[in-house]
Amino acid sequence: MNQRKAKQVKKLSEEFVITWLKTMLIEEEQKKVNVANFKNYLPEDTHFFSNGKLMVSAYTPRWFAKRIKKVLKRKDINDIIYSDVM
């Protein structure tokens, strides 16, 4: 994956995290969430240890990026939507 596509994946994963966060919050809080502050709403632990492995926690930007990369094998990055990843 080249640098341009990696940046697109990162940006898309952040958008999906924000979309997911908004489904979990009440309407007043949804309006406050944006690209600049969405990390304040996520837990600090991005990984967890299970079965002798260090694994990525669910619904973090990195978790979404991994799922986007799997979908990229079948679709173009511009055609990927939130429901494809979920």
N, C-alpha and C positions, 0 to 999 in steps of 0.2 A: 504494500500500500504506500503510495507516495504521500508527501507532506500535505498536498492540497486536499486529498481525500481524507486524510486523518483529521485535518481541521474541520472538514464538513461533518465527519462522524462525531467529533467532540461537540460541535455546536448543536447538532441534532439531538444528541444524548441529553444535553442540558435542557433543551426545549421539552423533551419527553419527561424529564424529572419534574419540570415545572407543571406540565400537564397532569402528571400523576399527583403531585402535591395539591393542586387545586381541587382534585376530586376528594381529597381527604379533609379539607378545611371548610369552615363555614364561609358564607359569602363575604363578610367583612374582611376576613383574613385573606381570602383569595385575591382581593384587589391589591393587597400589600405585597404579594409575591411577584418578583420579577427576576431578571437575569442577574442583577447586581447583588441581591440578597437571598437567593433561594438556599444557599448553603447554611444559612442560619437556622433553617427549619429542618435540616437533616442531622442525624446523630453524628457524633465525632468519629465513632468506630466505623471504618469503611471495610474492615475485614473481620473474619471470625475464624477460630480454630475448631475444626471438627474432623474426627476420624483420622487424626494424624496429619491433616492438611490445613493450610491457610487458604481460606476461600473468601471470595468477594461477597459482601453483604448485598442483599436484594434492594432494588430501587435506588441505587446510587448512580451517579453519572457513569462510572466505570462499568457497572452491571448493564446499563442500557447500551453502552458502547459495544460491549461484547455481543449483545443480542443483535444490534444493528449490523455488525460485521458478519454474523451468520446469515442474516437476510440479504446482505449485499451480494451473496453468491447467486441469488435468484433474481434480484431486482436492482434497478438503478437507484442511486442515493436520493434522487429527487422524487422518486415514486414511493418511497418508504413512508408509511403513516404509523401512527401510534398503535393501532390495532394489529399491525404486522408484527410488532415487537412483543406485544403482550400475548 
